[in-house]
């Protein structure tokens, strides 16, 4: 079955180049030249998109706003495209709900690798069937659900996989490199900022006080661990 991708890019030359490259790998591509058009396509189309690629610098609704609007509607994996590796742009894109980013100019092979890595982790391993309890949090890996005091918490796919990885290794310090490999399927081109921002977002959803977490703890210089 073909993978359905939505490319949101105002530069027609770049958009066409991305489309041709990704179509060569067997993907089905939809295109939007603006954030507003992307939202229309995403909400009105009968296509179920597997992944969305959004350029930050868009006319009108910028990429951050577009990402947030899509994230309100779906947990679909999102890759942000930035013209520079500026920490502010990268972190702002991840805080808006993106799962990953690439920096222009990028090689088509790099973008394809990141897409494949995110899609490989699009569902939890079938062996993860038991309910995991962390304080008042229940994690149901097989159902893809997280509940707090019986009420479902809405996590993105990446946030959910990150929580599952931590929860299946309770009390064990997991390095950023380990989490990049297990959650993002990345090795040599991973970025520790991906982990840091997603941990911060996860805490806002599951912790009583995100600034003073009870469960997802930072072990300075080493990584993160989950305390039951």
C-alpha positions as CSV (number, residue, x, y, z in Angstrom):
1,X,0.0,0.0,0.0
2,X,1.4,3.4,-1.0
3,X,2.3,6.0,1.7
4,X,0.3,9.2,1.5
5,X,2.4,12.3,2.1
6,X,1.3,16.0,2.2
7,X,4.0,18.5,1.3
8,X,3.5,22.1,2.4
9,X,6.0,24.4,0.6
10,X,5.5,27.7,-1.1
11,X,8.5,27.5,-3.4
12,X,7.2,25.6,-6.5
13,X,10.7,24.5,-7.5
14,X,11.5,22.9,-4.2
15,X,8.0,21.4,-3.9
16,X,8.3,19.8,-7.3
17,X,11.7,18.5,-6.6
18,X,10.5,16.9,-3.3
19,X,7.4,15.5,-5.0
20,X,9.4,13.8,-7.8
21,X,12.0,12.4,-5.4
22,X,9.4,11.0,-3.1
23,X,7.2,9.7,-5.9
24,X,10.2,7.8,-7.2
25,X,10.1,5.8,-4.0
26,X,6.5,4.8,-4.5
27,X,4.8,7.5,-2.3
28,X,1.5,9.2,-3.1
29,X,2.0,13.0,-2.9
30,X,-0.4,15.8,-2.2
31,X,0.8,19.4,-2.4
32,X,-0.1,22.7,-0.7
33,X,1.5,26.1,-1.4
34,X,0.3,27.7,1.8
35,X,-0.6,26.7,5.4
36,X,-4.3,27.7,4.7
37,X,-4.4,25.4,1.7
38,X,-2.8,22.6,3.7
39,X,-5.5,22.8,6.3
40,X,-8.2,22.7,3.7
41,X,-6.6,19.6,2.0
42,X,-6.0,17.9,5.3
43,X,-9.5,18.4,6.6
44,X,-11.6,18.2,3.4
45,X,-9.7,15.4,1.5
46,X,-10.8,11.8,1.8
47,X,-7.1,10.9,1.9
48,X,-5.7,9.6,5.2
49,X,-2.2,11.1,5.3
50,X,0.6,9.0,6.8
51,X,3.0,12.0,7.2
52,X,3.1,15.7,6.6
53,X,6.1,17.8,5.7
54,X,5.8,21.6,6.5
55,X,8.2,24.4,5.6
56,X,8.5,27.0,8.4
57,X,8.6,30.1,6.1
58,X,5.2,30.1,4.5
59,X,3.2,33.2,3.3
60,X,0.2,34.0,5.5
61,X,-0.1,31.2,8.0
62,X,3.4,30.2,8.9
63,X,4.7,26.7,9.3
64,X,4.4,26.8,13.1
65,X,0.7,27.8,12.9
66,X,0.0,25.2,10.3
67,X,1.7,22.5,12.4
68,X,-0.4,23.5,15.4
69,X,-3.6,23.4,13.4
70,X,-2.9,20.0,12.0
71,X,-1.8,18.7,15.4
72,X,-5.2,19.8,16.9
73,X,-6.9,17.4,14.4
74,X,-4.5,14.5,14.2
75,X,-1.5,12.7,15.7
76,X,0.0,12.2,12.2
77,X,3.8,12.4,12.1
78,X,5.0,15.9,11.1
79,X,8.5,16.9,9.8
80,X,9.3,20.6,9.8
81,X,11.6,22.1,7.2
82,X,13.8,25.0,8.2
83,X,16.2,27.1,6.2
84,X,18.7,27.2,9.1
85,X,19.7,25.1,12.0
86,X,18.7,27.9,14.4
87,X,17.9,26.5,17.8
88,X,14.9,28.8,18.2
89,X,13.4,27.6,14.9
90,X,14.1,24.0,15.6
91,X,12.7,24.1,19.2
92,X,9.7,26.2,18.2
93,X,8.8,23.7,15.5
94,X,9.0,20.8,17.9
95,X,7.0,22.7,20.5
96,X,4.3,23.3,17.9
97,X,3.9,19.6,17.6
98,X,6.4,18.4,15.0
99,X,8.1,15.0,15.4
100,X,11.3,15.9,13.6
101,X,12.9,18.5,11.3
102,X,15.3,18.8,8.4
103,X,17.4,21.8,7.5
104,X,17.7,23.3,3.9
105,X,19.5,22.4,1.8
106,X,19.0,18.7,2.4
107,X,19.6,15.7,0.3
108,X,16.5,13.8,-0.9
109,X,18.0,10.6,0.7
110,X,18.1,12.3,4.1
111,X,14.5,13.3,3.9
112,X,13.5,9.8,2.8
113,X,15.4,8.2,5.6
114,X,13.7,10.4,8.2
115,X,10.3,9.6,6.7
116,X,11.0,5.9,6.8
117,X,12.3,6.1,10.3
118,X,9.1,7.9,11.6
119,X,6.8,5.5,9.7
120,X,8.6,2.4,11.0
121,X,7.7,3.5,14.5
122,X,4.2,4.5,13.6
123,X,2.7,1.7,15.7
124,X,3.8,0.0,18.9
125,X,5.3,-3.4,18.7
126,X,2.7,-6.2,18.9
127,X,4.5,-7.8,21.8
128,X,3.7,-4.8,24.1
129,X,0.3,-6.0,25.3
130,X,0.2,-5.5,29.1
131,X,-1.1,-2.4,30.9
132,X,1.6,-0.4,32.6
133,X,0.7,1.7,35.7
134,X,2.7,4.7,36.7
135,X,1.1,6.4,39.7
136,X,-2.3,7.5,38.5
137,X,-1.3,6.9,34.9
138,X,-2.3,3.8,32.9
139,X,-0.5,3.0,29.7
140,X,-2.1,0.6,27.3
141,X,0.5,-0.2,24.6
142,X,-1.6,-2.5,22.5
143,X,-4.6,0.0,22.4
144,X,-2.3,3.0,22.0
145,X,-3.9,4.8,24.9
146,X,-2.8,6.6,28.0
147,X,-5.2,7.4,30.9
148,X,-5.0,9.5,34.0
149,X,-7.5,8.8,36.7
150,X,-9.5,6.9,34.1
151,X,-9.6,9.7,31.6
152,X,-7.8,9.4,28.3
153,X,-4.8,11.7,27.7
154,X,-4.2,12.7,24.1
155,X,-0.5,12.2,23.1
156,X,1.1,12.4,19.7
157,X,2.4,9.2,18.3
158,X,6.0,10.1,19.2
159,X,5.1,11.2,22.7
160,X,3.3,7.9,23.2
161,X,6.2,5.8,21.9
162,X,8.6,7.8,24.1
163,X,6.5,7.1,27.2
164,X,6.3,3.4,26.4
165,X,10.0,3.2,26.0
166,X,10.6,4.8,29.4
167,X,7.8,2.8,31.0
168,X,9.2,-0.6,29.8
169,X,12.5,0.3,31.4
170,X,11.4,1.6,34.9
171,X,14.1,3.1,37.0
172,X,16.7,2.7,34.3
173,X,18.5,5.7,32.9
174,X,18.0,5.9,29.1
175,X,20.4,8.1,27.2
176,X,19.3,10.5,24.5
177,X,21.1,8.3,22.0
178,X,19.2,5.2,23.2
179,X,15.8,7.1,22.9
180,X,16.7,8.4,19.5
181,X,17.4,4.9,18.3
182,X,14.3,3.3,19.9
183,X,11.7,6.0,19.4
184,X,12.9,7.8,16.2
185,X,14.9,4.9,14.8
186,X,17.8,7.3,14.3
187,X,21.5,6.7,14.9
188,X,24.2,8.9,13.4
189,X,22.0,11.8,12.3
190,X,19.9,12.1,15.4
191,X,19.6,15.3,17.4
192,X,19.3,15.3,21.2
193,X,17.0,18.3,21.0
194,X,14.3,16.0,19.7
195,X,14.4,14.1,22.9
196,X,14.5,17.1,25.2
197,X,11.6,18.9,23.6
198,X,9.4,15.8,23.5
199,X,10.1,15.0,27.1
200,X,9.1,18.5,28.0
201,X,5.9,18.2,26.0
202,X,5.2,14.7,27.6
203,X,5.6,16.2,31.1
204,X,3.0,18.9,30.4
205,X,0.5,16.1,29.7
206,X,1.2,13.5,32.3
207,X,2.8,15.2,35.3
208,X,0.9,16.9,38.1
209,X,3.6,19.7,38.1
210,X,5.6,19.6,34.9
211,X,8.3,21.9,36.4
212,X,8.8,19.4,39.2
213,X,8.1,16.0,37.7
214,X,7.3,13.0,39.8
215,X,7.7,10.3,37.1
216,X,9.8,11.4,34.1
217,X,13.1,12.6,35.7
218,X,16.2,14.1,34.2
219,X,19.5,12.5,35.2
220,X,21.9,15.3,34.5
221,X,24.6,14.4,32.0
222,X,23.1,10.9,31.4
223,X,19.5,11.1,30.1
224,X,16.1,10.3,31.5
225,X,14.4,7.7,33.6
226,X,10.9,6.9,34.6
227,X,10.0,6.5,38.3
228,X,6.9,4.4,39.0
